Amino acid sequence: MISEGMRAFAGRRVLLLQGPVGPFFARLTADLRSVGATVHKVNFNAGDWFFYRTGAVNYRGTTEQWPAAFDQILHELGIEIVLLFGDCRPIHECVREVAARAGVELGVFEEGYVRPDFITLERFGVNGFSQFPRTPAAYKTAATPLRTHAVGDTYWFMARYAAFYYVAAWLGRWLFPHYEHHRPIGATALWPWVRSAWRKLWFQWTERGTTARLSGELSGRYFLAPLQVFNDAQVEVHANFQGIEGFIQATMDSFAKHAPSGTVLVFKHHPMDRGHRDYQALIDHMAQLYGIRGRVHYIHDQHLPTLLRHARGVVVINSTTGMSALHHGLPTYVTGTALYDMPGLTYQGELDEFWLQASAHQPDHALFNRYRKHLIAATQINGSFYKPLSQTITTSGLAWTTRPATLVPFSRRARQVAQTAPAEI
């Protein structure tokens, strides 16, 4: 799909399921139709409908009825390719099996494995379901480097689209009475974002001087354990713990029993989870229980590259921070399932041994560079779901590796989206 660019979809019959919040799938539809693809879309809630109002199937049935309805759609429309965002969402869990049974190709979008400036598109599945090779032997030669364009800050684009999406989904919930979202929908869902804003200001004040201390007196002495979003599929599906709390407890238990004296453990909260979860009480309790108060720190919004430059090693579940750690040449231990977890890159022993042996297990820099180039060439597209690249003429704003000679300008998107009258199933 990526090596051929948009030409991979030329003349094909494509079905879009749920996409990222915002107009990305509507913009992608225009690109697909510009190369002769026939495109259909399924909406599952009023948020989906808000950003794709014309020419979509509005599914109003239950989650239990969806596999049969999906199979019916595939056959009635003669679908050849299904595209979706996030293969672990409840409505997408059955898609892989049903599509395979029908002989339909599956393409899964996800946030970029390599950040910033990329999004992910893979056949079959992403993250733990990816079929990307995980052995050093697959990366003996380097892939051709790609020219990329900087996307820039996308936070406010995403925040605006998310606000529209969730408000629309809540107001129109009566139109899709059986829909079950993978995250809360409604007025109460806005409160964590308000709390996140004032917590950010609070931590800027209470944690002032933290970066200076970690890059000064504690430089080279601390292990960094970046936390992930509590309800991320990477945690719920592709991890070996019962949530973030399980990761914190297991990591602290191992550190307390096996880490060298004088070393420190630093948990960094995920910025997108700031308003949803607070693990201070748990960390304080575990530190007291294991007798390591003063050796465990819990921080929030410090500059990650600076932290990585001064860390002794990194322990992750499976986040893309692991890729950043390898880029900085840091010994890295993966507790969950991650694409980059392989001999030569990450520590392959037990966590109990990692604390003592980390310094002797720096990642192979040449292997990492080859791996990263192959990963980008095979699974990454330069661009963003939320902010179109100005350097492209694609409606979606993505810089595909190969582009057809004629693509629809962004200003003509609205005229390209309509195709068929809305259907109800």
C-alpha positions as CSV (number, residue, x, y, z in Angstrom):
1,M,0.0,0.0,0.0
2,I,2.8,2.4,0.8
3,S,5.4,1.4,-1.8
4,E,2.9,2.0,-4.6
5,G,1.4,5.1,-3.0
6,M,-2.1,6.0,-4.1
7,R,-1.8,3.8,-7.2
8,A,-2.3,0.8,-4.9
9,F,-5.9,1.8,-4.8
10,A,-6.5,2.6,-8.4
11,G,-9.7,1.0,-9.7
12,R,-10.3,-0.8,-6.4
13,R,-13.5,-0.9,-4.3
14,V,-12.6,0.5,-0.9
15,L,-14.6,0.5,2.4
16,L,-13.7,2.9,5.1
17,L,-14.7,2.1,8.7
18,Q,-14.0,4.3,11.7
19,G,-11.2,6.8,11.3
20,P,-9.4,9.2,13.5
21,V,-11.4,12.2,14.9
22,G,-11.7,14.9,12.2
23,P,-12.1,15.1,8.4
24,F,-9.1,12.8,7.5
25,F,-11.2,10.0,6.0
26,A,-13.3,12.5,4.0
27,R,-10.1,14.0,2.7
28,L,-8.7,10.5,2.0
29,T,-11.9,9.6,0.0
30,A,-11.1,12.5,-2.4
31,D,-7.6,11.1,-2.9
32,L,-8.9,7.6,-3.5
33,R,-11.5,8.7,-6.0
34,S,-8.9,10.8,-7.8
35,V,-7.2,7.6,-8.9
36,G,-10.4,5.8,-9.8
37,A,-11.2,4.0,-6.6
38,T,-14.9,3.4,-5.6
39,V,-15.2,4.4,-2.0
40,H,-17.8,3.6,0.6
41,K,-17.9,4.5,4.3
42,V,-19.6,3.2,7.4
43,N,-20.5,5.6,10.3
44,F,-21.0,4.2,13.8
45,N,-22.0,7.3,15.7
46,A,-22.9,11.0,15.2
47,G,-19.3,12.0,15.5
48,D,-18.4,9.9,12.5
49,W,-21.4,11.3,10.7
50,F,-20.4,14.9,11.5
51,F,-17.2,14.6,9.6
52,Y,-18.6,12.3,6.8
53,R,-22.2,13.4,6.2
54,T,-22.7,12.4,2.6
55,G,-22.7,9.0,1.0
56,A,-22.1,6.8,4.0
57,V,-23.8,3.8,5.5
58,N,-25.1,4.7,9.0
59,Y,-24.9,1.5,11.1
60,R,-27.4,1.6,13.9
61,G,-27.3,-2.0,15.1
62,T,-25.6,-3.6,18.1
63,T,-22.0,-4.7,18.4
64,E,-23.1,-8.3,18.4
65,Q,-25.0,-7.8,15.1
66,W,-22.1,-6.0,13.5
67,P,-20.0,-9.0,12.2
68,A,-22.9,-10.3,10.2
69,A,-23.8,-6.8,8.9
70,F,-20.2,-6.1,8.0
71,D,-20.0,-9.4,6.0
72,Q,-23.2,-8.4,4.2
73,I,-21.7,-5.0,3.3
74,L,-18.5,-6.6,1.9
75,H,-20.5,-8.9,-0.4
76,E,-23.2,-6.5,-1.5
77,L,-20.7,-3.8,-2.4
78,G,-18.0,-6.1,-3.8
79,I,-15.4,-4.6,-1.4
80,E,-11.8,-5.4,-2.1
81,I,-10.0,-3.3,0.5
82,V,-11.1,-2.2,4.0
83,L,-9.3,0.7,5.7
84,L,-9.7,1.6,9.4
85,F,-8.0,3.4,12.2
86,G,-7.1,1.3,15.3
87,D,-7.6,-2.4,15.0
88,C,-8.4,-3.0,18.7
89,R,-11.5,-0.8,18.9
90,P,-14.6,-2.9,19.8
91,I,-16.2,-2.3,16.4
92,H,-13.0,-3.3,14.6
93,E,-12.2,-6.5,16.6
94,C,-14.1,-8.7,14.2
95,V,-12.9,-7.1,11.0
96,R,-9.7,-9.0,10.5
97,E,-11.4,-12.4,10.7
98,V,-14.5,-11.5,8.6
99,A,-12.4,-9.7,6.0
100,A,-10.0,-12.7,5.7
101,R,-12.9,-15.1,5.3
102,A,-14.3,-12.9,2.5
103,G,-10.9,-12.6,0.8
104,V,-10.8,-8.9,1.4
105,E,-7.5,-7.0,2.0
106,L,-7.2,-5.1,5.3
107,G,-5.3,-1.8,5.8
108,V,-4.9,-0.4,9.3
109,F,-4.0,3.2,10.1
110,E,-2.5,4.2,13.4
111,E,-0.5,7.0,15.0
112,G,3.1,6.9,13.7
113,Y,5.6,4.4,14.9
114,V,8.2,7.0,14.2
115,R,7.4,10.4,15.6
116,P,6.9,13.2,14.7
117,D,6.0,13.6,11.0
118,F,4.6,10.2,10.3
119,I,1.4,8.1,10.4
120,T,1.2,4.3,10.2
121,L,-0.5,2.2,7.5
122,E,0.0,-1.6,7.6
123,R,-1.7,-4.6,6.0
124,F,-3.3,-7.0,8.4
125,G,-2.7,-5.1,11.6
126,V,-0.6,-2.7,13.7
127,N,1.5,-2.9,16.8
128,G,1.3,-6.4,18.3
129,F,-0.7,-7.6,15.3
130,S,1.9,-6.2,12.8
131,Q,3.6,-8.7,10.5
132,F,6.7,-6.5,10.2
133,P,9.9,-8.7,10.8
134,R,11.3,-8.7,14.3
135,T,14.7,-10.4,13.7
136,P,18.0,-8.6,13.0
137,A,18.5,-10.8,10.0
138,A,15.8,-8.9,8.2
139,Y,17.8,-5.7,8.3
140,K,21.2,-6.6,6.9
141,T,20.9,-3.8,4.3
142,A,19.5,-0.3,4.5
143,A,16.3,0.8,2.9
144,T,16.4,3.9,0.6
145,P,16.1,7.0,2.8
146,L,13.0,9.1,2.2
147,R,12.7,12.9,2.0
148,T,10.2,14.0,4.7
149,H,8.5,17.3,5.5
150,A,8.0,18.5,9.0
151,V,4.4,18.5,10.1
152,G,4.7,20.9,13.0
153,D,2.5,21.1,16.1
154,T,-0.8,19.2,15.6
155,Y,-2.1,19.4,19.2
156,W,-4.7,22.2,18.7
157,F,-5.9,20.7,15.4
158,M,-6.5,17.4,17.1
159,A,-8.1,19.0,20.2
160,R,-10.5,21.1,18.0
161,Y,-11.6,18.0,16.0
162,A,-11.9,15.9,19.1
163,A,-14.2,18.5,20.7
164,F,-16.5,18.6,17.6
165,Y,-16.4,14.8,17.4
166,Y,-17.4,14.1,21.0
167,V,-20.0,16.8,21.3
168,A,-21.6,15.6,18.0
169,A,-21.5,12.0,19.2
170,W,-23.1,12.9,22.5
171,L,-25.8,15.1,21.0
172,G,-26.7,12.5,18.4
173,R,-26.5,9.5,20.6
174,W,-30.2,8.8,20.1
175,L,-29.6,8.3,16.4
176,F,-27.1,5.5,17.2
177,P,-28.6,4.0,20.4
178,H,-26.5,0.8,20.5
179,Y,-23.1,2.3,19.8
180,E,-20.4,1.6,22.4
181,H,-17.3,3.8,22.1
182,H,-13.9,2.7,23.3
183,R,-13.6,5.9,25.4
184,P,-16.2,7.9,27.4
185,I,-18.6,10.1,25.3
186,G,-20.6,13.0,26.9
187,A,-20.3,16.1,28.9
188,T,-18.3,14.3,31.6
189,A,-15.6,13.5,29.1
190,L,-14.7,17.2,28.9
191,W,-13.9,17.4,32.6
192,P,-10.5,15.5,32.3
193,W,-9.4,18.0,29.6
194,V,-10.2,20.9,31.9
195,R,-8.4,19.2,34.8
196,S,-5.4,18.5,32.5
197,A,-5.0,22.2,31.8
198,W,-4.8,23.3,35.4
199,R,-2.7,20.3,36.3
200,K,-0.2,21.3,33.6
201,L,0.2,24.7,35.3
202,W,0.4,23.1,38.7
203,F,3.1,20.7,37.7
204,Q,5.1,23.5,36.0
205,W,5.2,25.2,39.4
206,T,5.7,22.2,41.8
207,E,8.2,20.4,39.5
208,R,10.3,23.4,38.7
209,G,14.0,22.5,38.9
210,T,13.3,18.8,38.2
211,T,15.0,18.8,34.8
212,A,18.0,20.6,36.2
213,R,18.4,18.0,38.9
214,L,18.0,15.0,36.5
215,S,20.5,16.4,34.1
216,G,22.8,17.4,36.9
217,E,23.4,15.5,40.1
218,L,21.3,12.5,39.0
219,S,22.6,12.3,35.4
220,G,23.5,8.8,34.5
221,R,22.0,7.4,37.7
222,Y,18.3,7.1,36.9
223,F,16.2,4.7,35.0
224,L,13.3,6.3,33.1
225,A,10.0,4.5,33.0
226,P,7.6,6.4,30.7
227,L,3.9,5.7,31.3
228,Q,1.3,5.3,28.6
229,V,-2.4,6.3,28.3
230,F,-4.4,4.1,30.6
231,N,-6.9,2.9,28.0
232,D,-4.5,2.7,25.1
233,A,-4.9,-0.6,23.1
234,Q,-1.2,-1.0,23.5
235,V,-1.8,-1.4,27.2
236,E,-5.1,-3.2,27.2
237,V,-4.2,-5.7,24.4
238,H,-0.4,-5.8,23.9
239,A,0.9,-5.6,27.4
240,N,1.7,-8.3,30.0
241,F,0.2,-6.3,33.0
242,Q,-3.1,-5.4,34.4
243,G,-3.0,-1.8,33.3
244,I,-0.6,1.0,34.1
245,E,-0.9,0.2,37.8
246,G,0.3,-3.3,37.2
247,F,3.3,-2.0,35.3
248,I,4.2,0.5,38.0
249,Q,4.0,-2.2,40.8
250,A,6.0,-4.8,38.9
251,T,8.7,-2.3,37.9
252,M,9.0,-0.9,41.4
253,D,9.1,-4.4,42.9
254,S,12.0,-5.4,40.6
255,F,13.8,-2.2,41.1
256,A,13.7,-2.3,44.8
257,K,15.0,-5.9,44.9
258,H,17.7,-5.8,42.2
259,A,18.7,-2.3,41.2
260,P,22.2,-1.1,42.3
261,S,22.2,1.2,45.4
262,G,22.5,4.8,44.4
263,T,20.3,4.4,41.3
264,V,16.9,6.1,41.0
265,L,13.7,5.2,39.2
266,V,11.8,8.0,37.5
267,F,8.2,7.5,36.2
268,K,7.1,10.0,33.6
269,H,3.3,10.5,33.2
270,H,2.0,10.6,29.7
271,P,0.9,14.1,28.7
272,M,-2.3,12.9,27.1
273,D,-3.3,11.1,30.3
274,R,-2.6,14.1,32.6
275,G,-6.3,14.8,33.3
276,H,-7.5,11.2,33.5
277,R,-5.1,9.5,35.9
278,D,-2.9,10.3,38.9
279,Y,-0.6,7.6,40.2
280,Q,1.1,9.6,43.0
281,A,-0.7,7.7,45.8
282,L,0.2,4.3,44.4
283,I,3.8,5.2,43.8
284,D,4.1,6.7,47.3
285,H,2.5,3.6,48.8
286,M,4.8,1.2,46.9
287,A,7.9,3.2,47.7
288,Q,7.0,3.0,51.4
289,L,6.2,-0.7,51.2
290,Y,9.6,-1.5,49.5
291,G,11.7,0.9,51.5
292,I,12.8,3.0,48.5
293,R,11.3,6.4,49.4
294,G,13.7,9.0,48.0
295,R,14.8,6.7,45.2
296,V,11.5,7.0,43.2
297,H,10.3,10.1,41.4
298,Y,7.1,10.8,39.6
299,I,7.2,13.6,37.0
300,H,5.0,15.0,34.2
301,D,5.9,17.5,31.5
302,Q,9.7,17.5,31.3
303,H,11.4,17.6,27.9
304,L,11.7,13.9,26.9
305,P,14.9,14.2,24.8
306,T,16.7,15.9,27.7
307,L,15.6,13.1,30.0
308,L,16.8,10.5,27.6
309,R,20.2,12.1,27.2
310,H,20.9,11.8,30.9
311,A,19.2,8.4,31.7
312,R,21.0,5.2,32.6
313,G,18.4,3.1,30.9
314,V,14.7,2.9,29.9
315,V,11.9,0.5,30.9
316,V,8.8,0.7,28.7
317,I,5.6,-1.3,28.2
318,N,5.7,-0.9,24.4
319,S,5.4,2.8,23.6
320,T,7.1,4.7,20.8
321,T,9.3,6.3,23.5
322,G,11.2,3.0,23.2
323,M,12.2,4.0,19.7
324,S,13.4,7.4,21.0
325,A,15.4,5.6,23.6
326,L,17.1,3.4,21.0
327,H,17.8,6.5,18.9
328,H,19.6,8.0,21.9
329,G,21.6,4.8,22.3
330,L,20.0,3.9,25.6
331,P,19.7,0.4,27.0
332,T,16.0,-0.4,26.8
333,Y,13.8,-3.1,28.3
334,V,10.4,-3.9,26.9
335,T,7.8,-5.5,29.2
336,G,5.0,-5.8,26.6
337,T,4.9,-6.5,22.9
338,A,6.7,-4.1,20.6
339,L,8.0,-4.1,17.0
340,Y,11.4,-2.9,18.0
341,D,11.9,-5.6,20.7
342,M,14.6,-7.8,19.2
343,P,18.2,-8.9,19.8
344,G,20.7,-6.2,19.1
345,L,18.3,-3.5,20.0
346,T,16.6,-4.1,23.3
347,Y,17.8,-6.1,26.4
348,Q,16.6,-9.7,26.0
349,G,17.1,-10.9,29.6
350,E,14.8,-10.5,32.6
351,L,13.9,-7.2,34.1
352,D,15.5,-8.2,37.4
353,E,18.9,-8.5,35.6
354,F,18.4,-5.4,33.5
355,W,19.1,-3.0,36.3
356,L,22.6,-4.4,36.8
357,Q,23.5,-5.2,33.2
358,A,22.0,-2.3,31.4
359,S,25.2,-0.3,30.9
360,A,26.8,-3.2,29.0
361,H,23.9,-3.6,26.6
362,Q,23.7,-0.4,24.5
363,P,21.7,-0.9,21.2
364,D,23.5,-1.6,18.0
365,H,23.4,1.8,16.4
366,A,23.9,0.6,12.8
367,L,21.2,-2.1,13.2
368,F,18.8,0.5,14.6
369,N,19.4,2.9,11.7
370,R,18.7,0.1,9.2
371,Y,15.6,-1.0,11.1
372,R,14.3,2.5,11.3
373,K,14.7,3.1,7.5
374,H,13.0,-0.1,6.7
375,L,10.1,0.6,9.1
376,I,9.6,4.1,7.6
377,A,9.7,2.7,4.0
378,A,7.3,-0.2,4.7
379,T,4.8,1.2,7.2
380,Q,5.1,5.0,7.5
381,I,3.6,7.9,5.5
382,N,4.9,11.4,5.9
383,G,2.0,13.6,7.3
384,S,-0.6,13.9,10.0
385,F,-4.2,12.8,10.4
386,Y,-5.1,16.3,11.8
387,K,-2.9,18.9,9.9
388,P,-2.4,18.5,6.1
389,L,1.1,19.1,4.9
390,S,1.3,22.2,2.8
391,Q,4.0,20.7,0.6
392,T,1.6,18.2,-1.0
393,I,-1.2,18.6,-3.4
394,T,-3.1,15.6,-2.0
395,T,-6.5,16.4,-0.4
396,S,-5.5,14.3,2.7
397,G,-2.3,16.3,3.0
398,L,-0.1,13.1,3.0
399,A,3.1,12.8,1.2
400,W,2.9,9.3,-0.3
401,T,6.2,7.8,-1.5
402,T,4.7,7.5,-5.0
403,R,2.0,9.9,-6.2
404,P,-0.1,9.9,-9.3
405,A,0.4,12.8,-11.7
406,T,-3.0,14.3,-11.0
407,L,-4.5,14.6,-7.5
408,V,-7.5,16.6,-6.3
409,P,-6.5,20.0,-4.8
410,F,-7.5,20.5,-1.1
411,S,-10.0,23.2,-2.0
412,R,-12.1,20.8,-4.1
413,R,-12.6,18.2,-1.3
414,A,-16.3,19.0,-0.7
415,R,-17.2,18.3,-4.3
416,Q,-15.5,14.9,-4.2
417,V,-17.0,13.4,-1.1
418,A,-20.5,12.8,-2.3
419,Q,-21.1,9.5,-4.2
420,T,-24.2,7.7,-3.2
421,A,-27.3,8.4,-1.1
422,P,-27.0,7.5,2.5
423,A,-28.0,4.0,3.4
424,E,-29.2,2.5,6.6
425,I,-28.5,-1.0,7.9
